[in-house]
Amino acid sequence: KQWYQRRVRECGRRGATPVAMEMCLREMELSPGMGEVFAHIRQHRSLYKVVIASDSNTWFIDILLRHFSLLDLVDHIHTNPAQWVDGELRISRYTESHSCDACPDNMCKSDILSLYPGDQPRLYVGDGSNDLCPVLSLGPGDTAWPRVGYSLNRKLEGREEGVACEVKPWTDAVDIVRWLGDGKC
């Protein structure tokens, strides 16, 4: 979060306005196959609860969800609050404290997952180091989808200790759609 806030502040010092930064964000593309994942969720909406747990911020996530017309697919968003004040994006902490030593001090994604126990299997898609803790909190019947080439997948490769869920690395999210389409969830 601090890196992100410094980066946005630096963009502002260089003359980038909130509108210009938003236009830049709108040039981003979804990860390969993610459009198909969202189309599958839209087609089978009653089967899924979509929860975003991100150490990003509300401004960034809102822009991307609106840009890709995904806002209606998301049930809950857990992220750092952000607002523009005097031309500066001010990002607050999601939480002031938690009891997990493995996570950044402003967010434990396992705490967020615990808010959604449910009786359905949980599917967790992630790629960052801060996604390891929630993956380790998943149980049998749940599935983690770490993105190949990113830190979460590297941390899970060859690891058996503490991993109770099924782990299915992905490069193209179409693999996730195929798995969902096979009736595994």
C-alpha positions in Angstrom: 0.0 0.0 0.0 2.7 2.5 0.9 4.6 1.7 -2.4 1.3 2.3 -4.3 0.6 5.5 -2.5 4.1 6.8 -3.2 3.8 5.8 -6.9 0.5 7.6 -7.3 1.8 10.7 -5.4 4.9 10.7 -7.8 2.5 10.5 -10.8 0.7 13.5 -9.4 4.0 15.5 -8.9 4.7 14.8 -12.6 1.4 16.4 -13.5 -0.8 13.3 -13.9 -4.3 14.1 -12.9 -6.8 11.7 -11.5 -8.5 11.6 -14.9 -5.2 10.8 -16.6 -4.5 8.0 -14.1 -8.0 6.6 -14.6 -7.5 6.6 -18.4 -4.2 4.7 -17.9 -6.0 2.1 -15.8 -8.7 1.7 -18.5 -5.9 0.6 -20.9 -5.3 -2.5 -18.7 -6.4 -5.9 -20.0 -7.8 -8.8 -18.1 -5.4 -11.7 -17.5 -5.7 -14.4 -20.2 -8.9 -16.3 -19.9 -10.4 -14.2 -17.2 -13.1 -12.8 -19.5 -14.3 -16.4 -19.9 -14.3 -16.9 -16.2 -16.5 -13.9 -15.7 -18.8 -14.9 -18.5 -19.1 -18.4 -16.9 -20.0 -16.7 -13.5 -22.5 -14.4 -15.2 -24.1 -17.4 -16.9 -24.3 -19.4 -13.7 -24.7 -16.4 -11.3 -26.8 -18.2 -8.7 -24.0 -20.8 -8.1 -21.3 -18.3 -7.1 -20.6 -15.7 -4.4 -17.8 -13.5 -5.7 -15.6 -11.8 -3.0 -12.6 -9.6 -3.8 -10.0 -9.5 -1.1 -7.3 -7.2 -2.3 -4.5 -5.1 -0.8 -5.1 -2.5 -3.6 -7.7 0.2 -3.0 -11.3 1.1 -3.6 -10.5 3.6 -6.4 -8.5 1.2 -8.4 -10.9 -1.7 -8.1 -14.0 0.4 -8.8 -12.5 1.8 -12.0 -11.5 -1.7 -13.3 -14.8 -3.3 -12.3 -16.8 -0.6 -14.1 -14.5 -0.6 -17.1 -14.9 -4.4 -17.6 -18.6 -4.3 -16.6 -18.1 -6.6 -13.7 -19.6 -4.6 -10.8 -22.8 -6.6 -10.9 -20.9 -9.9 -10.4 -19.1 -8.9 -7.2 -20.9 -9.6 -3.9 -18.4 -8.1 -1.5 -15.1 -6.1 -1.8 -12.6 -6.0 1.0 -9.8 -3.5 0.2 -8.1 -0.4 1.4 -10.4 2.7 1.3 -9.2 5.4 -1.0 -10.3 8.9 -1.9 -9.0 11.8 -3.8 -8.3 14.9 -1.7 -6.7 18.0 -3.2 -5.4 16.1 -6.2 -3.8 13.3 -4.1 -5.1 9.8 -3.7 -5.2 9.1 0.0 -5.3 5.4 0.9 -6.3 4.3 4.3 -5.7 0.9 5.9 -8.3 -1.9 5.5 -7.8 -2.7 9.2 -5.7 -1.3 12.0 -4.7 -4.7 13.4 -5.1 -8.4 13.1 -3.5 -11.4 14.8 -1.7 -13.0 11.8 2.1 -12.7 11.6 2.3 -13.9 8.0 0.2 -11.1 6.4 0.8 -7.4 5.9 -0.2 -5.4 9.0 -3.2 -3.8 7.2 -4.9 -7.0 5.9 -5.2 -10.7 6.6 -7.1 -12.4 3.8 -7.7 -15.4 6.0 -9.7 -13.2 8.3 -11.7 -12.1 5.3 -12.2 -15.7 4.1 -13.5 -16.6 7.6 -16.4 -14.2 7.0 -17.7 -16.6 4.3 -17.6 -20.1 5.7 -20.7 -21.5 3.8 -21.4 -25.1 2.9 -20.2 -24.8 -0.7 -16.6 -25.4 -1.7 -14.5 -22.2 -1.9 -12.4 -21.4 -5.0 -9.5 -19.0 -4.4 -7.7 -17.3 -7.3 -4.5 -15.4 -6.4 -1.0 -14.7 -7.4 0.8 -12.6 -4.7 2.7 -13.5 -1.6 -0.1 -12.2 0.6 -2.4 -14.9 -0.9 -0.4 -17.7 0.8 -2.1 -17.3 4.3 -5.7 -17.6 2.9 -4.7 -20.6 0.8 -3.4 -22.3 3.9 -6.7 -21.6 5.6 -8.7 -23.4 2.9 -9.8 -27.0 3.7 -10.5 -30.2 1.9 -13.0 -29.7 -0.8 -11.8 -26.1 -1.5 -9.5 -25.3 -4.4 -6.7 -22.8 -4.8 -5.8 -21.5 -8.2 -2.3 -19.9 -8.0 -1.1 -18.1 -11.2 2.0 -19.7 -12.7 5.0 -17.4 -12.7 3.9 -15.4 -9.7 5.0 -15.6 -6.0 2.0 -17.6 -4.7 2.6 -20.4 -7.1 6.3 -20.4 -6.3 5.6 -20.6 -2.6 3.2 -23.5 -3.1 5.3 -25.6 -5.5 6.3 -28.8 -3.8 4.8 -27.7 -0.5 2.5 -30.2 1.2 2.7 -29.0 4.8 -0.3 -26.9 5.8 -2.0 -27.3 2.4 -5.3 -29.0 2.9 -7.0 -27.8 -0.3 -6.5 -28.9 -3.9 -4.0 -26.7 -5.7 -4.5 -26.1 -9.5 -1.9 -23.8 -11.0 -3.0 -21.8 -14.0 -1.5 -19.8 -16.9 -4.7 -19.2 -18.8 -7.9 -18.8 -16.7 -9.7 -20.8 -19.4 -8.4 -23.8 -17.4 -10.5 -22.6 -14.5 -13.6 -22.4 -16.7 -13.0 -25.9 -18.0 -12.7 -27.2 -14.5 -15.9 -25.4 -13.4 -17.7 -26.6 -16.6 -16.8 -30.2 -15.7 -19.1 -29.9 -12.7 -16.4 -30.0 -10.1 -18.0 -27.1 -8.4 
